[in-house]
């Protein structure tokens, strides 16, 4: 009897994991990874596959739960029937990778649960009212509150409590509790979205690539710069008092953050270009702190790839890598290779473009205050990098002296040789020492360092500093030096009046240039202009500067 019961539960698990809906959609030419109600909502699924296919796949999912109960009923044990329902549900949520590969579809499993309830009622394993109760509770919560997540969990909770009240054995009660735990684990990300205010309700339009001709959808990957940023997400705010009281260590929080897969934490709305096109942008995050990108680049690349897959599932057509994400995986090249069906960009072209647009204005304002550019000394911090070298190349012909600061002196000298040929009247100096900044009237900085690199001892009174670093290269204490002006670089104001569920820390209604590049690619459909790898084409820089002006994007200076 024990062997037969174990065999029936194994078969129930396999029935639950059977890719019947997956097979029907695949044979119909549908991209199953981006067609499921877990991410897109029923309305968009119907739009993608049509009511016929949607109904057939829904019926097949429900049939899996019903069949599992029907087979278990042959033993005439209510406890085994409830256990079989749990096995089928777990099989649907966690199918063997041999059936789907490394990335199985992420369905809710609600229809499997419906089939389980129908099977329990038909076979008499539980009274009809017990099987019907979760359906009634689901309908009531969904109708009143609008959240499918809350409705599903409330329905399963009602079933668990009802089974606990029945004169059934411990196995049935534990199986019902197992259904609740499994459903809670499946919906953990949706619960986080509910806390963050980003989970759509029933009837709310969920954007999807190609759904509307006047709307495009993008996604952008962010991460916390400090633990303070980590607390700012409402789903993690409960951790802060525990850390402050010493109940959880900061190291424990960091370890937890490294274990979390990418999640949707916000959404940009209200962006509308001058030609009337609406841009919706999902904000995704795997909460890795800056030092992790340096110490564990393989983990960062893996999380970026997972983020790209999530962006594709959410219906985005362009996925941008922001802050330190922009340098992982060979600056996005490996991410694009792993997820070829969505456009990946590191935002480097428009970031360079905003600098190209801002520097003439900065130099003009500097000269307008009666300061002679030809007698001025300019320092470029991070000059080993592509962006900072571009700055050096732009300003070198216009100032008397350029100090190039970087970590690799040999590479700096090769770059300086190029500048000396182009700006023969300008003195070009290379160094790895920040102490030489004290000579500079103008400082341009663009490093990838997670911490500030410029402090008061490096800056003289009256210096102007253009800070392109993200996070900022200039420590806040520098602002106290008399006459010093710190100008943030790479900040853009999208058109139309942007709103967001999360503070990006670039000022209200403003985004970094790398995010703006993601939005511009989505709006123009020019996916071939994406920025990948260390090289940035001049023609692409010019393209983004021109298109940004046409679409209504403004560089903040």
Secondary structure per residue as TSV (DSSP state, phi and psi in degrees):
chain	resnum	aa	ss	phi	psi
A	1	X	-	360.0	-42.4
A	2	X	H	-63.9	-42.4
A	3	X	H	-62.1	-43.2
A	4	X	H	-63.4	-41.4
A	5	X	H	-63.2	-44.3
A	6	X	H	-63.2	-39.5
A	7	X	H	-65.1	-41.1
A	8	X	H	-64.4	-38.8
A	9	X	H	-67.5	-38.6
A	10	X	H	-63.8	-42.9
A	11	X	H	-64.7	-39.5
A	12	X	H	-60.9	-40.8
A	13	X	H	-62.3	-44.9
A	14	X	H	-67.2	-37.1
A	15	X	H	-62.3	-44.0
A	16	X	H	-62.8	-32.9
A	17	X	H	-87.6	-5.9
A	18	X	-	-58.9	128.3
A	19	X	-	-82.8	55.7
A	20	X	H	-69.1	-49.3
A	21	X	H	-64.4	-40.2
A	22	X	H	-56.7	-44.6
A	23	X	H	-66.1	-42.0
A	24	X	H	-62.6	-46.0
A	25	X	H	-68.0	-40.0
A	26	X	H	-63.2	-42.7
A	27	X	H	-66.0	-20.9
A	28	X	T	-91.4	5.1
A	29	X	T	81.5	18.9
A	30	X	-	-93.7	137.4
A	31	X	-	-76.1	99.9
A	32	X	G	-65.8	-30.5
A	33	X	G	-63.8	-26.6
A	34	X	G	-111.6	16.6
A	35	X	-	-129.1	82.1
A	36	X	-	-156.0	145.7
A	37	X	H	-66.4	-18.2
A	38	X	H	-58.8	-36.0
A	39	X	H	-106.4	-38.5
A	40	X	H	-101.2	-19.1
A	41	X	-	88.2	153.1
A	42	X	H	-60.1	-39.8
A	43	X	H	-59.7	-45.0
A	44	X	H	-71.5	-34.0
A	45	X	H	-63.4	-43.9
A	46	X	H	-60.5	-38.5
A	47	X	H	-65.9	-39.1
A	48	X	H	-72.7	-43.8
A	49	X	H	-112.6	-14.3
A	50	X	H	88.3	155.8
A	51	X	H	-64.0	-33.0
A	52	X	H	-62.3	-55.0
A	53	X	H	-65.3	-37.7
A	54	X	H	-61.8	-42.4
A	55	X	H	-67.2	-43.0
A	56	X	H	-62.4	-46.6
A	57	X	H	-66.7	-36.4
A	58	X	H	-63.9	-43.4
A	59	X	H	-63.7	-40.3
A	60	X	H	-66.2	-38.6
A	61	X	H	-64.1	-44.1
A	62	X	H	-63.4	-36.8
A	63	X	H	-63.1	-31.6
A	64	X	H	-62.4	-47.1
A	65	X	H	-63.8	-41.3
A	66	X	H	-64.9	-44.3
A	67	X	H	-64.6	-39.3
A	68	X	H	-60.0	-43.0
A	69	X	H	-68.9	-39.6
A	70	X	H	-61.7	-42.0
A	71	X	H	-66.4	-42.9
A	72	X	H	-65.9	-28.2
A	73	X	G	-66.3	-16.0
A	74	X	G	-64.1	-21.5
A	75	X	G	-85.4	-13.8
A	76	X	-	61.1	47.4
A	77	X	-	-131.7	109.8
A	78	X	H	-56.4	-37.0
A	79	X	H	-61.9	-44.5
A	80	X	H	-65.7	-34.5
A	81	X	H	-63.3	-44.1
A	82	X	H	-66.9	-38.7
A	83	X	H	-63.1	-37.9
A	84	X	H	-65.3	-36.4
A	85	X	H	-62.3	-42.1
A	86	X	H	-63.8	-42.4
A	87	X	H	-62.0	-43.4
A	88	X	H	-64.4	-40.2
A	89	X	H	-65.5	-43.8
A	90	X	H	-64.7	-37.8
A	91	X	H	-62.6	-38.3
A	92	X	H	-69.5	-39.8
A	93	X	H	-76.3	-31.2
A	94	X	S	-131.8	65.6
A	95	X	-	-68.7	150.2
A	96	X	-	-57.2	140.0
A	97	X	H	-62.8	-21.4
A	98	X	H	-62.5	-23.4
A	99	X	H	-86.0	-31.7
A	100	X	H	-124.0	-12.5
A	101	X	-	88.9	-162.7
A	102	X	S	-72.5	-19.3
A	103	X	S	-128.6	80.1
A	104	X	-	-67.6	156.2
A	105	X	-	-63.9	153.2
A	106	X	-	-111.4	62.8
A	107	X	-	-72.7	160.5
A	108	X	-	-75.6	-34.0
A	109	X	-	86.2	7.9
A	110	X	H	-62.7	-37.5
A	111	X	H	-72.4	-32.8
A	112	X	H	-62.5	-42.8
A	113	X	H	-61.3	-39.9
A	114	X	H	-62.6	-42.2
A	115	X	H	-63.3	-38.0
A	116	X	H	-62.1	-47.0
A	117	X	H	-62.2	-40.7
A	118	X	H	-63.9	-41.5
A	119	X	H	-64.9	-42.7
A	120	X	H	-62.1	-37.3
A	121	X	H	-72.1	-44.4
A	122	X	H	-66.7	-40.0
A	123	X	H	-82.6	-7.5
A	124	X	T	76.8	15.5
A	125	X	S	-64.5	-33.9
A	126	X	S	-134.0	156.4
A	127	X	-	-59.7	154.4
A	128	X	H	-56.8	-39.1
A	129	X	H	-65.7	-31.8
A	130	X	H	-68.4	-40.5
A	131	X	H	-73.3	-31.1
A	132	X	H	-82.4	-26.0
A	133	X	H	-55.8	-48.9
A	134	X	H	-62.9	-31.9
A	135	X	H	-66.7	-42.9
A	136	X	H	-65.7	-44.4
A	137	X	H	-63.4	-43.2
A	138	X	H	-55.6	-49.5
A	139	X	H	-62.6	-39.7
A	140	X	H	-66.9	-46.9
A	141	X	H	-68.1	-42.0
A	142	X	H	-62.9	-41.3
A	143	X	H	-69.0	-36.4
A	144	X	H	-81.0	-44.1
A	145	X	H	-102.8	-32.8
A	146	X	-	91.3	-2.6
A	147	X	-	-97.8	118.6
A	148	X	H	-64.0	-36.9
A	149	X	H	-57.8	-52.5
A	150	X	H	-63.2	-38.7
A	151	X	H	-64.2	-43.3
A	152	X	H	-64.3	-47.6
A	153	X	H	-65.5	-37.1
A	154	X	H	-65.5	-40.2
A	155	X	H	-64.8	-44.7
A	156	X	H	-67.3	-36.9
A	157	X	H	-61.7	-43.4
A	158	X	H	-60.6	-41.8
A	159	X	H	-64.1	-43.0
A	160	X	H	-60.7	-44.3
A	161	X	H	-67.2	-37.9
A	162	X	H	-65.8	-43.7
A	163	X	H	-63.8	-36.9
A	164	X	H	-61.8	-28.1
A	165	X	H	-84.5	-11.3
A	166	X	S	-83.9	154.6
A	167	X	S	-80.4	60.2
A	168	X	-	-109.9	164.2
A	169	X	-	-72.9	168.1
A	170	X	H	-57.0	-32.4
A	171	X	H	-61.1	-42.6
A	172	X	H	-66.3	-42.0
A	173	X	H	-66.5	-39.5
A	174	X	H	-67.8	-36.3
A	175	X	H	-65.1	-40.6
A	176	X	H	-64.3	-40.6
A	177	X	H	-64.6	-36.4
A	178	X	H	-62.1	-37.5
A	179	X	H	-59.9	-42.1
A	180	X	H	-66.2	-43.5
A	181	X	H	-64.3	-44.0
A	182	X	H	-63.3	-41.8
A	183	X	H	-65.6	-40.6
A	184	X	H	-62.6	-39.7
A	185	X	H	-67.4	-41.2
A	186	X	H	-61.9	-36.2
A	187	X	T	-98.1	12.7
A	188	X	H	-59.3	-39.8
A	189	X	H	-67.3	-39.1
A	190	X	H	-65.1	-36.8
A	191	X	H	-63.5	-40.0
A	192	X	H	-62.4	-39.7
A	193	X	H	-65.5	-36.2
A	194	X	H	-62.5	-42.8
A	195	X	H	-64.2	-38.8
A	196	X	H	-79.0	-10.4
A	197	X	T	78.9	24.8
A	198	X	-	-116.5	3.5
A	199	X	-	-85.2	123.2
A	200	X	-	-71.1	146.8
A	201	X	-	-92.0	167.1
A	202	X	T	-58.2	132.1
A	203	X	T	93.0	-16.2
A	204	X	-	-77.7	138.0
A	205	X	-	-69.8	122.2
A	206	X	-	-101.4	117.1
A	207	X	-	-65.1	149.5
A	208	X	-	-154.7	138.3
A	209	X	T	-56.0	128.7
A	210	X	T	83.1	-1.5
A	211	X	S	-71.8	-38.9
A	212	X	-	-134.2	143.9
A	213	X	T	-73.0	-22.4
A	214	X	T	-101.5	11.9
A	215	X	E	-137.2	133.2
A	216	X	E	-120.7	156.8
A	217	X	E	-127.7	130.2
A	218	X	E	-129.3	170.9
A	219	X	E	-141.5	153.2
A	220	X	E	-143.3	135.5
A	221	X	E	-97.0	125.4
A	222	X	E	-124.0	174.8
A	223	X	-	-156.9	156.6
A	224	X	-	-70.3	140.7
A	225	X	S	-85.4	-28.2
A	226	X	S	-142.5	172.4
A	227	X	H	-63.4	-30.0
A	228	X	H	-60.3	-40.2
A	229	X	H	-64.3	-35.7
A	230	X	H	-61.4	-42.0
A	231	X	H	-68.8	-24.2
A	232	X	H	-64.4	-23.7
A	233	X	S	-75.3	127.2
A	234	X	G	-61.1	-29.3
A	235	X	G	-69.1	-19.2
A	236	X	G	-110.8	0.7
A	237	X	H	-61.5	-28.8
A	238	X	H	-64.3	-20.1
A	239	X	H	-73.4	-29.1
A	240	X	H	-58.5	-51.6
A	241	X	H	-62.9	-29.6
A	242	X	H	-67.9	-38.0
A	243	X	H	-70.0	-42.3
A	244	X	H	-63.7	-30.7
A	245	X	T	-89.0	-0.1
A	246	X	T	79.6	9.7
A	247	X	S	-76.1	-27.8
A	248	X	S	-131.4	134.9
A	249	X	-	-82.5	156.7
A	250	X	H	-62.1	-34.6
A	251	X	H	-62.8	-36.8
A	252	X	H	-65.2	-39.1
A	253	X	H	-65.9	-42.7
A	254	X	H	-61.6	-41.4
A	255	X	H	-64.4	-40.4
A	256	X	H	-63.4	-42.2
A	257	X	H	-61.2	-37.3
A	258	X	H	-70.4	-19.2
A	259	X	H	-90.2	-10.0
A	260	X	-	-85.1	132.3
A	261	X	-	-76.9	163.1
A	262	X	-	-56.9	146.2
A	263	X	E	-142.3	156.9
A	264	X	E	-82.8	121.3
A	265	X	E	-115.7	-9.6
A	266	X	E	-171.1	179.5
A	267	X	E	-154.7	136.5
A	268	X	E	-93.5	126.4
A	269	X	E	-128.6	166.7
A	270	X	E	84.4	1.3
A	271	X	E	-80.9	122.2
A	272	X	E	-138.9	121.8
A	273	X	-	-73.7	167.2
A	274	X	T	-65.0	-19.7
A	275	X	T	-93.4	11.5
A	276	X	S	88.9	11.9
A	277	X	-	-93.0	131.9
A	278	X	E	-89.8	138.4
A	279	X	E	-120.2	121.0
A	280	X	E	-106.7	138.3
A	281	X	E	-135.1	119.8
A	282	X	E	-79.2	138.0
A	283	X	E	-101.8	118.0
A	284	X	E	-109.6	151.4
A	285	X	E	-148.9	137.5
A	286	X	-	-115.3	113.3
A	287	X	-	-74.6	58.5
A	288	X	-	-80.6	135.6
A	289	X	-	-84.7	158.1
A	290	X	H	-52.3	-37.5
A	291	X	H	-66.1	-23.9
A	292	X	H	-66.5	-35.4
A	293	X	H	-62.6	-32.8
A	294	X	H	-80.3	-41.9
A	295	X	H	-86.3	-25.7
A	296	X	-	-138.9	68.1
A	297	X	H	-64.0	-28.6
A	298	X	H	-65.7	-41.5
A	299	X	H	-63.0	-43.9
A	300	X	H	-61.2	-42.2
A	301	X	H	-64.3	-41.5
A	302	X	H	-62.2	-42.3
A	303	X	H	-67.6	-35.8
A	304	X	H	-64.2	-39.8
A	305	X	H	-64.9	-42.8
A	306	X	H	-62.9	-37.3
A	307	X	H	-64.1	-40.4
A	308	X	H	-63.6	-40.1
A	309	X	H	-65.9	-39.8
A	310	X	H	-64.6	-41.8
A	311	X	H	-58.5	-41.9
A	312	X	H	-64.9	-42.5
A	313	X	H	-63.1	-34.5
A	314	X	T	-76.0	-5.2
A	315	X	T	98.1	10.5
A	316	X	-	-80.3	153.9
A	317	X	S	-110.2	-14.2
A	318	X	E	-133.7	138.8
A	319	X	E	-127.7	117.9
A	320	X	E	-100.1	143.9
A	321	X	E	-105.0	116.0
A	322	X	-	-105.9	159.8
A	323	X	G	51.3	-126.7
A	324	X	G	-76.5	-13.6
A	325	X	G	-61.7	-27.8
A	326	X	G	-67.1	-15.3
A	327	X	G	-105.8	-5.2
A	328	X	H	-78.2	157.6
A	329	X	H	57.8	47.0
A	330	X	H	57.5	47.3
A	331	X	H	55.3	44.1
A	332	X	T	96.4	-13.7
A	333	X	H	-61.9	-44.8
A	334	X	H	-70.1	-32.0
A	335	X	H	-66.9	-44.3
A	336	X	H	-63.2	-39.3
A	337	X	H	-64.7	-34.8
A	338	X	H	-77.4	-28.8
A	339	X	-	-129.8	77.2
A	340	X	T	-74.7	-13.7
A	341	X	T	-88.0	6.2
A	342	X	S	-135.9	144.0
A	343	X	E	-77.3	127.0
A	344	X	E	-108.9	137.9
A	345	X	E	-141.4	143.4
A	346	X	-	-95.8	0.1
A	347	X	-	77.1	9.6
A	348	X	H	-66.6	-32.8
A	349	X	H	-67.3	-50.6
A	350	X	H	-72.7	-29.7
A	351	X	H	-58.6	-46.0
A	352	X	H	-64.3	-36.4
A	353	X	H	-64.3	-39.1
A	354	X	H	-66.4	-34.8
A	355	X	H	-66.4	-44.8
A	356	X	H	-58.6	-36.1
A	357	X	H	-77.3	-31.4
A	358	X	H	-84.5	-34.1
A	359	X	H	-60.9	-43.9
A	360	X	H	-57.2	-38.8
A	361	X	H	-66.7	-40.4
A	362	X	H	-63.6	-45.8
A	363	X	H	-65.1	-37.9
A	364	X	H	-65.3	-43.8
A	365	X	H	-64.0	-39.3
A	366	X	H	-61.6	-45.8
A	367	X	H	-68.6	-33.5
A	368	X	H	-65.2	-19.2
A	369	X	T	-88.2	15.1
A	370	X	T	83.7	18.6
A	371	X	-	-103.6	128.9
A	372	X	-	-81.5	112.9
A	373	X	G	-61.3	-37.6
A	374	X	G	-67.1	-17.9
A	375	X	G	-102.5	-1.6
A	376	X	-	-86.0	150.8
A	377	X	E	-107.4	127.9
A	378	X	E	-115.2	137.2
A	379	X	E	-113.1	140.9
A	380	X	E	-120.9	115.4
A	381	X	E	-97.0	133.1
A	382	X	T	85.7	28.1
A	383	X	T	-68.4	-8.1
A	384	X	T	-73.0	-19.5
A	385	X	S	-83.8	160.0
A	386	X	H	-63.2	-46.0
A	387	X	H	-65.0	-48.0
A	388	X	H	-66.5	-37.7
A	389	X	H	-64.8	-35.6
A	390	X	H	-60.9	-38.3
A	391	X	H	-63.6	-46.9
A	392	X	H	-59.0	-41.7
A	393	X	H	-64.3	-34.1
A	394	X	H	-73.2	-42.6
A	395	X	H	-88.6	-21.3
A	396	X	G	-53.3	-44.0
A	397	X	G	-70.3	-10.1
A	398	X	G	-105.9	-8.5
A	399	X	S	-122.3	169.3
A	400	X	S	-80.4	-31.5
A	401	X	E	-149.2	140.4
A	402	X	E	-123.7	126.8
A	403	X	E	-104.7	117.3
A	404	X	E	-99.8	119.7
A	405	X	E	-114.8	128.2
A	406	X	-	-159.7	-177.7
A	407	X	S	-91.4	-25.1
A	408	X	-	-111.2	99.9
A	409	X	H	-65.3	-35.1
A	410	X	H	-64.3	-44.6
A	411	X	H	-65.3	-38.9
A	412	X	H	-59.1	-41.8
A	413	X	H	-64.7	-37.6
A	414	X	H	-65.2	-40.5
A	415	X	H	-67.4	-39.8
A	416	X	H	-63.5	-36.0
A	417	X	H	-61.2	-37.6
A	418	X	H	-65.0	-43.3
A	419	X	H	-66.8	-38.5
A	420	X	H	-63.5	-33.5
A	421	X	H	-70.7	-33.9
A	422	X	H	-84.4	-29.0
A	423	X	-	-129.1	78.6
A	424	X	T	-68.4	-23.8
A	425	X	T	-90.3	-1.4
A	426	X	S	-103.4	133.6
A	427	X	E	-77.3	126.8
A	428	X	E	-115.4	123.1
A	429	X	E	-121.0	139.1
A	430	X	E	-116.8	143.6
A	431	X	E	-162.9	160.0
A	432	X	S	-106.5	3.1
A	433	X	-	-97.4	129.9
A	434	X	G	-77.0	-13.7
A	435	X	G	-63.0	-26.8
A	436	X	G	-69.3	-12.2
A	437	X	G	-61.7	-23.8
A	438	X	G	-61.1	-21.0
A	439	X	G	-80.7	-18.8
A	440	X	-	-81.3	133.9
A	441	X	S	-84.7	-31.9
A	442	X	E	-125.3	132.3
A	443	X	E	-124.3	126.6
A	444	X	E	-116.6	124.0
A	445	X	E	-130.3	134.9
A	446	X	-	-152.1	76.8
A	447	X	-	-106.3	170.8
A	448	X	-	-108.8	22.3
A	449	X	-	-74.2	135.7
A	450	X	S	-73.2	-11.6
A	451	X	S	-122.2	158.4
A	452	X	-	-57.5	146.2
A	453	X	-	-120.6	-12.4
A	454	X	B	-114.7	122.3
A	455	X	-	-124.4	170.6
A	456	X	G	-52.8	-35.2
A	457	X	G	-67.1	-12.2
A	458	X	G	-95.7	-10.0
A	459	X	-	-122.6	135.4
A	460	X	-	-93.7	162.8
A	461	X	T	-60.2	140.6
A	462	X	T	82.3	1.1
A	463	X	-	-72.7	146.9
A	464	X	E	-103.7	134.9
A	465	X	E	-126.4	121.5
A	466	X	E	-100.8	109.6
A	467	X	E	-103.5	104.2
A	468	X	-	-94.2	-8.0
A	469	X	-	-66.3	142.1
A	470	X	S	-136.2	107.9
A	471	X	S	-68.3	170.1
A	472	X	-	-57.4	138.4
A	473	X	S	-81.3	-21.6
A	474	X	B	-98.2	123.8
A	475	X	-	-67.8	146.1
A	476	X	G	-58.6	-29.3
A	477	X	G	-63.9	-19.2
A	478	X	G	-65.2	-27.8
A	479	X	G	-60.3	-22.8
A	480	X	G	-78.0	-12.0
A	481	X	S	-71.0	131.0
A	482	X	T	-56.4	131.3
A	483	X	T	78.8	-4.4
A	484	X	-	-74.6	135.9
A	485	X	E	-122.2	121.0
A	486	X	E	-105.1	120.5
A	487	X	E	-111.4	115.1
A	488	X	E	-70.4	138.5
A	489	X	-	-106.6	161.6
A	490	X	S	68.5	28.7
A	491	X	E	-107.9	132.1
A	492	X	E	-129.8	143.8
A	493	X	E	-106.3	110.2
A	494	X	-	-68.1	156.8
A	495	X	T	-77.6	152.1
A	496	X	T	100.6	-10.6
A	497	X	-	89.3	78.7
A	498	X	-	-77.1	139.8
A	499	X	E	-122.7	154.8
A	500	X	E	-146.1	151.1
A	501	X	S	-83.6	-6.2
A	502	X	S	-142.0	146.3
A	503	X	-	-82.6	115.0
A	504	X	-	-82.2	-7.2
A	505	X	S	65.9	31.8
A	506	X	S	-117.3	9.6
A	507	X	-	99.4	151.6
A	508	X	T	-61.6	130.2
A	509	X	T	73.0	17.2
A	510	X	-	-127.3	151.2
A	511	X	E	-136.4	161.1
A	512	X	E	-71.9	157.1
A	513	X	H	-61.9	-33.2
A	514	X	H	-65.0	-35.3
A	515	X	H	-69.5	-41.2
A	516	X	H	-59.5	-37.0
A	517	X	H	-61.5	-41.7
A	518	X	H	-58.0	-44.4
A	519	X	H	-66.6	-39.0
A	520	X	H	-67.4	-40.0
A	521	X	H	-61.2	-44.3
A	522	X	H	-62.6	-41.3
A	523	X	H	-71.2	-36.1
A	524	X	H	-91.4	-20.6
A	525	X	-	75.0	10.3
A	526	X	-	-87.8	71.2
A	527	X	G	-68.4	-22.6
A	528	X	G	-70.5	-9.6
A	529	X	G	-87.2	1.5
A	530	X	-	-55.0	151.2
A	531	X	-	-101.6	118.3
A	532	X	-	-138.0	146.3
A	533	X	S	75.5	-178.2
A	534	X	S	-77.5	-17.8
A	535	X	-	-94.1	140.9
A	536	X	-	-125.2	120.2
A	537	X	-	-75.1	136.4
A	538	X	H	-59.7	-38.0
A	539	X	H	-64.2	-32.5
A	540	X	H	-73.7	-37.9
A	541	X	H	-58.3	-47.9
A	542	X	H	-64.1	-37.4
A	543	X	H	-59.5	-47.8
A	544	X	H	-68.9	-36.9
A	545	X	H	-61.8	-45.0
A	546	X	H	-67.3	-46.4
A	547	X	H	-67.5	-36.3
A	548	X	H	-59.5	-43.2
A	549	X	H	-64.7	-40.8
A	550	X	H	-66.8	-37.4
A	551	X	H	-84.8	-13.1
A	552	X	T	103.3	10.9
A	553	X	-	-77.6	136.6
A	554	X	E	-121.6	131.4
A	555	X	E	-76.7	129.3
A	556	X	-	-87.7	125.2
A	557	X	-	-132.8	360.0
